[in-house]
Every structure is written in structure tokens, then in C-alpha cells.
């Protein structure tokens, strides 16, 4: 007698932790304020150079502050892009058959 074929067993997927599921949408909300902060720092930088070009006091301090703040924001932006890249790679690996 021929044997009956068994139905394929469905594999259960591990559930994402609640903390991860909740934190990722919060992380996505960082991008817009980060971009805004970078734009504000660039505006301060331009204002400082405008003051310097018109021989006004305080332009050097504004430029120095804008440069320092810009470097820190760029570091945050690099970390942000790295986090997004890892998340995209992990999602694409999960989708592959």
C-alpha cells in the first residue's frame, strides 16, 4: 500500500520582542528633527560669516559654535544612517527564500 503524504509542518516564527517593535517607530521620528537641527546649524554658520564679513563682533564665536555643533550632528547622522542600514539589511535577509 502506498503511504500517505504528510502535510508540511508550518514553522513557527519567533515573535519580535515588544520593546523592539515599540522602539523602532520612535527611532524613525528622529530623522526629521535631526535634519532640521543640521539646517539650523548651517544657518548659524552662514550668519557668523555674514557678521565677520561686515566686521561685526561675535561672528567668530558663532562660526566656531556652528562648526563644533555641526561636527557633533554629523556624528549623530552617521550613527543614524548605520542603524537604518543594519535594519534594512536585516529585513532584506529575512525576506529572501
Secondary structure, DSSP 8 states (H G I E B T S, - for coil): -----------------HHHHHHHHHHHTHHHHHHHHHHHHHHHHHHHHHHHHTT-TTHHHHHHHHHHHHHHHHHHHHHHHHHHHHHHHHHHHHH--
